[in-house]
Amino acid sequence: MDPRLPQTVDSYLARIGAIRPVRPDAAALRELQLRHLTAVPFENLSIHLGEDIVLEESALLDKVVVGRRGGFCYELNGAFAVLLRELGFQVTLLQARVHGDEGKLGIPYDHMALRVVADDGTGPWLADVGFGDHAQHPLVLEDRTDQEDPRGTFRIRQAPAAGGDDYGDLDVLRDGAPQFRLDPRPRVLADFRAGAWYHRTSPDSGFTRSTVCSRFTAAGRITLSGRKLVTTVGAERHETPLGSDDEVLAAYREHFGLRLDRLPTVRGDGPSAPNE
């Protein structure tokens, strides 16, 4: 174990504005997920800043905790898994494929989510701080009925077997629309390297075609994409165009706590980045 880990966990809790829970129960998991979503942005800026993305626990903690940055799913859920384990939760990494246009599934290891077991007999839980606009609270992984959340109505259902192979995959739906297909078999962090490489290099990945930086707020969410700042409160959406580089850098600092010395440079134009 990294000898810095206990101190890093204390810093991690401070980073998200949380106190160390008395026990690793469902209430603690719920609080930690919400605070993480509110404090740590979902962002793909490393891709456009020319920064490497290293899927190793120490590197993820250095980025999120020491560097006070965000990341995309592999980084955010990878780091969150380290925090939860150190606090006493049992955590399993799960791979998922995101439902895209017309329900088409993305690549294997398109997304990382977490299966979390608490010590109070509840769950197991599906925890996720890396899917952009998604559930505010952990979902009960084995519940096949509607689960009400401040961000919508979620349901987890058995997915149809593909090509005769049935691994017990699960579809996660929000307000009736499929979000991603979850493979319940345990994975390790290194398994996601190919997916991360694809999303940071492929012209077919939305992440290489635009910048995105987004986080939960108490009433909705705030997102900066390119030079457009979007604030959503309930059903209301407000867009603010930003002009100069200094305005954009100031917005990163003010709304996301990111202190960048230069703007990320997008290699090409294209549609907005996906949720995962």
N, C-alpha and C positions, 0 to 999 in steps of 0.2 A: 504494500500500500504506500502511496505517496505520503511521506512524512508531513507534508504541508496540508494534507487533506482536512484534519479537524479545524485548523485555522481558516482554511479556505471555505469550509461549510459555514462558519460563523460569518465570514464576509459575504458569502452567497445569500444568507438569510437577510443580512443588512441591505444587500443590493436590491432585494425584492420587498423590503419593508416588513419582514416577518420575524417573529420570535421563534425560538426553538420550541417545538411542540412537546408537551409532557409525555405523550405517547403517540405512536404512529397509527392513529385511527382514521376513520373516514372523515371526521370533522377537520382534522389537521390536513389531510390530503386536499379536501375541498378548498380550504383557506390558502394553502400553498399554491394550488393551481391558479386561483383567481389572482393572487398577488403577482405571480410570475407573468401571467398574461397582461396585467396592467403595467408592470414595470419594465419588462424586457421585450423589445420590439422584434417582430418577425421582419427580417430584412435580408436582402440578397446583395448588399453593397460590396462585399468582398470580391464577388465575381467581377465587378466593374471598377474596382480599385486595384486589381492585379494582385490581390492577396491570396495566399494559399488557404485551402480549407482542409484542415487536418482532423480526421476522425479518430482522435485519441483523447482519452479522458482528461489528461493534464492540459492539452491544448484547448479543449473546449472550455474548461474552467478558466484558463487564462484569458480567453476571449470574452466570455460572458461576465465573469466576476472581476478580474483584474482590469481588463480593457473596457469594461462597462459597455460592451457592444451587444447586439442581438445576433440573429442568424436565421437560417432556414431550418426545416424540420429536423434534419439529422443533428444539427448543432444544438438546437433548443431542447429537444427531447433527450438527446444524448447527455447533455449537461444536467437536465432535470432528473434523469435517472440516477446519476451519481449522488445528487443531493438527497433524493428519496431513500436510497439504499443506506446512506450514512445516517439517516434519521431513523432507520429501523424498518422501513417498508421492504417488502419483497417485490422486486421489479424485474419484468421480462420485456426485452425489446421485441417488437412485432413489426413485420414489414407489411406494406399495403400498396395497392395500385389505385391511383386516383381516377375517378370517373370524369372524363373530359367531355368534349362536345359530342352530342348525340349518344352519350353513355359509353363512349369508347374508353377502354381501360388503358392507363398509362403503362409504363415499363414496370417489371418487377423491381422491388425496392425503390419505388417511386416516392414513398412516404414512410416515415418511422412513427410509430405510436407505442404506448406503454401499457402493459398489463400490470396492475398494481394490486397487491394483497396487503390489507391492513390487519391490525392485530385485534380487531373488535368483532370479527366474524362476518363483516359485511363484504360485499363485492363477490368476486374480484372486479376491479374497476378498470375501465378504459380511460386513461389519463392522456391528455394531449395539450401541449403548449406550443405546438409547431405547425398548426394547420391554418394559420391566418384567422379568418372569420369563422369560428366554429363554436362548440359548446363551451359555456362558461364554467360548468361544473363537470367533474368526472362522471362518466356514464356507467351504469351497471352492465358489465360485459355479458352476463348470462340472461338478462332480461330481454324478452322478445316483444314486449308491449311498448306503447308510447312512453317516452320519458320527457317530462316537461322541464325546460331550461329557460333562463331569462333570454337566451338567444334563439329560441325556437323549440319545436317539438322534434325530438330525436327518436329513432327506432333502430335497433340492431336486429337484422334478420339473417337467416341462413341464405347463403348465396348459391345459385345453381352450379352444379358441377360442370367443369369445362373439359371437354374431350375425354369424358369418362373418369377423370381424376377428381376425387372428392377428398379434400384435406380439411373439410369443415370450415371453409372460408365464410366470412361474414360480411354483409353489406351494411354500412353505416349510412343512414338516411337522415336528412334534415328537412323538416316540413315536406316530407314525401319525396324529396329529390335525393338520389344516391350521391354520396360524397366520396367514399373510398371503399375498396374491398380489402378486408383485413385477413391475413393469413395467421392463424393462431399458433403456429409452430414457433418455438423460441429461436431467437437470433442473437448474434453478438455484433458489437459495433463495427468490426471489420467487414461484416457482410454487406454493409451499406456503402462501401467505398465506390463500387461501380455506379450505383445510382447517383451518388454525389458528383462523381466525375461527369456523368452524362448531363446533369442539370447545370453544371458550371461551364461546359464546353460545347454542347450540341446546339446547332442553330434551330433545332426542332423544340428545344426547351424554352418555355416562356421566360425563364429566369435570365437567359442570355440576351433577351431582346428588350428588356426594360428594367428599370430600377423600381424597387418597392420597399417601403419601410412603414410598418403599421403596428399599432398596439391597441389593446382594449382601453376604453375609458369607463368611468362609472355609468355613463348613460348610453354608450355606443362604442365607436372606435374613431381613431384618427389615422389617416394614411397620407404619406407623401410619395408620389410617383412622378418622377421627372421634376417638373417645376409646378406641379399642381398639388395643393394641400386640400384634402377632402375630410371634412368632419361630418360624421353621421350620428344623429341622436334620434333613436326610434326610427320612424319612417322619414324623417327630415334629413336631407343631404345638402351640405353647403360646400361649394368649391371656391378656393382662393388661388388665383394664379400668382406665381412668384416670378419676379423679373430677374434681378441680378444674382450672380453667384453668391454674393454676401447674404442676400435674403434667403436663399436656399440653405446655406450653411447655418444661418441663424435658426431656421425652422428645425433642422436636425437637432440642434442644441436644445432649443426651447421645448419642443414637443416630444423628443425621444431620448434626450440626454446624450446624444452622440456628438462628440467633438472631433470633427473631421478637419484636416488641414487642406483638403481639396475635394472637389466634387467627383463622384464616380463618373466614368466615361462609358457610355453605352456603345457597343460596337455596331449596332444596327437598329433600325426601327422595327417595331412589331407590336403585337397585342400585349396587354398587361400580363404580368407574371401570375401564375396560378396560385392557388391557396396553399399547397403543401409546402 
